[in-house]
């Protein structure tokens, strides 16, 4: 990022966050998307050179840094240019359903937990649908930046696995990788697809659809996104199935239905998935447990509660090759990605590591002790 652009964003960031924090959460999100869409279209000044120690090649893709914008923020692929300009190394669009759907009823589907730096949502996959989002991604196909497509199933679908197959076939020409989201708590019955028999069928059918497109579009990585609310026995089954099908990676984790007793916010809704700072410890423990079980057969993306260089590095030391955030972007704003990348570079220098990849999994056994 160019120093002038950074100074302007720093001046805008505080007032923008203050303004949005006083709006109804979904309205605030819509306004943020509008602003970022405009920002992504502005002329770009040449910025500083990226730190090569943060770069890596993962499932055949070259990531300039490990930090991604997680699914849930840019649901319909509207602000990819802004995300890359702000310093994200990749961005995941979605969750996208086959047909347009509003999600769960009402406009009270998101609650900010300001005292806890967290969010609870029960949105239920609001999506513009495959056709609209595909057209948008096709229009920016020639632009740089790694784009993941997070696929979901329609709430009323009679064959949810077919929904994932259809999504892969629709987006294979514009996606750099796919995330199969079977872990949202806000679509009834969706998490049942994490059970061994259902997961075995899902992966067999989805990967068959992917492999049928290889000759024309190349082999696109397929990742599985799992929930934090699983037992170690359930994790064993998921990893066993994933390894048997040779998937390309897992994303650990989605939001949690747990409500930690340490939450400071009053009147916390019982429904919906909790994200942000309260999710950091449980999601990192699960990440480490998964890392030890995967035995380096495929890489992991760590998600949940990343808000500082220290928490970002902790995810990597617990076993993540790449990391993603969403909720902390809501609370900290425009310069967060750049600050995290600069902070990771600083921490690497302090620890005497030549590259970020050298830190992967170095504390997995310690973190997994909590599970």
Secondary structure by P-SEA (a helix, b strand, c coil): ccaaaaaaaaaaaaaaaaaaaaccaaaaaaaaaaaaaaaaaccccccccccccccccccccccccccccccccccccccaaaaaaacccccccccccccccccccccccccccccccccccccccccccaaaaaaaaaaacccbbbbbbbbbbccccccaaaaaaaaaaacccccccccccccccccccccccccaaaaaaaaaaaaaaaaaacccccbbbbbbbbbccccaaaaaaaaaaaaaacccccccccccccccccccccccccbbbbbcccaaaaaaaaaaaaaaaacccbbbbbbcccccaaaaaaaaaacccbbbbcccccccccaaaaaaaaaaaaaaaaacccccccccccccccccccc
